[in-house]
Amino acid sequence: MADYIVLRNVTKKFNTKTLGDIVAVDNFNINVHEGECFSFLGPSGCGKSTTLRMIAGFEDLTEGEIELCGKLVSSSKKKLYVPPEDRGLGMVFQAFAVWPHMNVYENVAFPLRIKKMNKTDIDKKVMEALKHTSLTGLEKTFPGDLSGGQQQRIALARAIVTNPKVMLLDEPLSNLDPKLRESMRFEIKALQKKFNFTIIFVTHDQSEAMAISDRMMVCDMGKIMQIDTPENLYNKPVNRFVHNFLGESTFINVVVKDNKVYPKGNTNQAIKIAIPSDASNEMVVATRPNEIEISKNDTDGYKTHIESRTFLTDRIEYLVSVGNQLVKVQTPHRIKFDKNEECYIKFVSPMWYPADDEKEAMERAKRQVI
Ligand code: ATP
């Protein structure tokens, strides 16, 4: 499979007045394959938008180079910057809302008019793009008279009208209500199948990214944490950050002593789990709340009691104490415990990570202040 979007050692630094140099994007290496839907995912300030803006050509690179469809479009060494309009990209950016003073037809025709295409070709292409986005018949309507979903379809039609090979979608669904978001996701996937675009999708919403992506990049504080399929990111996170970012997590601070694992600050009862050979004295054990087995009589488990119980639509969520820490356990509705009831818990497939790093917490706080 050909690599359609390639980032090589891409770094972007910003010089800020108050905090000096910020490395917004630190040595990113990414290869997105032809026809792939690839998402950038991470908390605010992790560098998603800056990376997308560099691919689009709105931002230069401090270091590195970017190739699109086999053509070099940005290179810091060669001082090469192909302008955005010559990169052959379709874009739906949150900030690029539809133009309210133009009707639907003119909104979609706009990129073709810039290219000075003749009227007949414009008409053919616009009508085709409107057909694929279910907007036929609304040509003369102004965006203000349409729903949020329809307005977003105008933006999509405008992006596909130039027949791009690569689509950049930056939070394109964030203004829509949850039901509409879901159906627009399917529409985007259907369009991708039809035209075989390569998509980069930027979102804050992990379930949206999981549903739409072939692969995803999870980044944090300007660094790539992991690039993988949604399933692998969830099941085999490379570090605590990725574990916490995707899906629900429960973490327990533990100490390893005499080949036994105890909750930190309480050595009354050991947690019976296998200790990895490289474990140090203080570690964090991570698990998913729905992967903790809870029982009334399996005395092989860690003996504890129910601190609290919350009935949710699709599950019950219990908080149980492990030493001085509270651990979240989620079960189907049929597994019932009362508050204060005694129980035993077992960790099905726990993962181990190094103990908390205070320096990292400070760096995170600094970036989010900006
Ligand atoms: P969000 O999800 O909030 O949009 P993001 O992951 O897209 O966040 P970026 O917008 O790429 O993050 O920002 C990455 C870092 O670079 C942040 O610390 C941000 O404050 C900083 N940054 C981005 N643009 C600039 C700029 N023009 N000048 C100075 N710093 C900037």
Residues whose N, C-alpha, C, O or C-beta is under 5 A from the ligand:
A	BS01	ATP	F14 A24 P43 S44 G45 C46 G47 K48 S49 T50 T51 R367 I370
